[in-house]
């Protein structure tokens, strides 16, 4: 009996007919996961490139003084992006500044009372964006006017084609951002900011 069992186990150990199936099963899953991940990264880069190109083209159109609104900008960029990502959600936010030195900077304080270096009640400031209050960022919403510097920020979100993030416990939605900054043509004169004391 022991001899027969030993012979049967020996035959099973020498039999190689099912080895390929087992090897394929061990290698296929990681190989497919790597291929899907590479496809997802490639597609993400393709959408990012399309988003940046569409934003650059739309921003150049605005610089010549066409009076394009944020909604029209979003529609222009969205049309290009949705050609390759049908379910994408595109938002473009333009903010304008008087010149490059003002980008993402606070409105300058002209008369500073203690504590110095920070805005507080009673200080005077240059109201660059014309809203009547001191702002930590002197930006104006919209595409600005003549000779203004405009910062365009476009955001696109779309569901992943291959939900690799979901397999790893994340969100299956991809979010990409593109920015560009251009100066409008000097087709008119810029208004001078006023000094306010509040």
PyMOL commands that set and color helices and strands:
alter all, ss='L'
color gray80, all
select helices_A, chain A and resi 2-14+19-63+70-82+100-102+164-167
alter helices_A, ss='H'
color red, helices_A
select strands_A, chain A and resi 89-97+109-111+124-127+140-141+149-159+173-183+194-197
alter strands_A, ss='S'
color yellow, strands_A
deselect
rebuild
show_as cartoon
